[in-house]
């Protein structure tokens, strides 16, 4: 299970590096789909891509199981801490399993568009009497994830997930972890902002996934520079995940 967890972390890290690279292309006007689904689809189109995707899916599934063991093995008797740690670990497990399932879906020939999915969800929600409230709740959940990542980066609590190496290397791992977590948080907050916009004006076309959020940033004043910083942060988050695989705690 430890080996599977490391494979999953490397796969997730490589995915974030690729997403960051595509985001830089978006910033410079080269186009491309920076959503996870778009990057996975691009991998599937390469020779041997299906094997890479199945390996990633298996590793991410193992990583999800690893997180569930983290939920079970909480070294405290404090009920509040047990609930917090268990909920956090279970949430991570669901996230990793979702990406793994998406990788498997693309590996068998499925196709998914993050922006289209977000717009479809928004259109479905807005067709109901409480559609605006549904979108705002979804935006709140996505925004909470973003705040959680950003706070985790600022407070450096991510260091509890790995054994930080000594000396200069440890400082580098911490630095990329801080930068990466903050950038990951900002990307979630951008998606939440699109959902809020769609709810306020009752227009599902305003919603979108990560690719739509990054494109929206690019079209703002100083957007290209900000988008490059976010893209670099996503690459840093991928590097951090690779470091976590190498120095995985427990």
Secondary structure as GFF3:
##gff-version 3
##sequence-region A 1 250
A	DSSP	alpha_helix	2	27	.	.	.	ID=ss1
A	DSSP	alpha_helix	36	44	.	.	.	ID=ss2
A	DSSP	alpha_helix	49	72	.	.	.	ID=ss3
A	DSSP	alpha_helix	79	107	.	.	.	ID=ss4
A	DSSP	alpha_helix	114	126	.	.	.	ID=ss5
A	DSSP	alpha_helix	131	155	.	.	.	ID=ss6
A	DSSP	three_ten_helix	157	161	.	.	.	ID=ss7
A	DSSP	alpha_helix	167	201	.	.	.	ID=ss8
A	DSSP	three_ten_helix	204	206	.	.	.	ID=ss9
A	DSSP	alpha_helix	210	218	.	.	.	ID=ss10
A	DSSP	alpha_helix	223	246	.	.	.	ID=ss11
###
